[in-house]
């Protein structure tokens, strides 16, 4: 190679140019199933316990509603990878794994090191939807907070709001049953 072109290639290889066809360090990590294997009961209880650790001021009815949303998002943990309890898409540069979402091309999904870290990020994300958060705190047993996640230009989910809200509310009935709580 003429001149200093050889070092450009070495640097490109070192920072991961060959991965994904872009310059810059890659943040893709291995996809690891973290949804557990103890069934819905164990899964719901561990997610509720994590919510109580990372958001101790969150009222329990609101925490149960968030567990229901996690259940809907991950299929009761069957689709929970790298402690991403809310199927959060990764920000540029964030640790992530790549996987095809149903009906779309490959998506980079946020990766977390622990259940508490994943739950903390999930809570912060839901909290960033002010109307949804207010409704979650005041009326978690209704679907108003779920529907508010899709109101406005920034949407948490792309599903039909009636379908998504119905799914979350169905999961909430199951969470309440698992925990022995009457709604």
C-alpha positions, 0 to 999 in steps of 0.5 A, a space after each residue: 500500500 502506498 503512503 499511510 493508507 494501510 493504517 486507515 484500514 487497520 483503524 477501520 478494522 479496530 473500530 468495527 467498520 466491517 460490522 454493519 458497514 459503518 465507522 465507529 465502535 459497535 455496541 451490539 452485544 449477544 442476545 440473552 433470554 432473561 424472561 426466566 422459566 418459572 412461569 407467569 407467577 414467578 415472572 410477574 412477582 420478580 418484575 413487581 419486586 424490581 419495580 418496588 426496588 427501583 420506584 419505591 414511591 410508585 403505588 402498588 396498583 400502578 406498579 401492577 399495571 406496569 407489570 401488565 404492560 411488561 407482560 404484554 410487551 414480552 409475552 410474559 417473559 417469553 420475548 424478554 431479552 437482555 432485561 429489556 422488559 418494555 421492548 425499548 428501541 436502543 438509542 444510538 451508541 447504547 448497548 443493544 442487540 439486533 433482532 427482527 421485529 414482527 413485520 419489519 426489518 432488523 431493529 436494535 433493542 436496548 440491552 441492560 445488565 440487570 433486571 433493575 436497570 431494565 426496569 428503571 429505564 422502562 419506568 423512566 420511559 413511561 414517565 416521559 409520557 406525562 399524560 400517561 404517567 398522570 393517568 397511571 398514578 390516578 387510575 391504573 385500573 383503566 386503560 386511559 394511561 395505556 391509550 395516552 402512550 400512543 396519543 400525540 406525535 411520539 408514540 410508545 407503541 404502533 399497534 391499534 390503541 384499542 388492541 394494545 390497551 385491551 391486551 394490557 388490561 387483560 394482562 392486568 387481570 392476570 397479574 391481579 389474579 396471580 397476586 391475589 388482588 381483586 381489581 
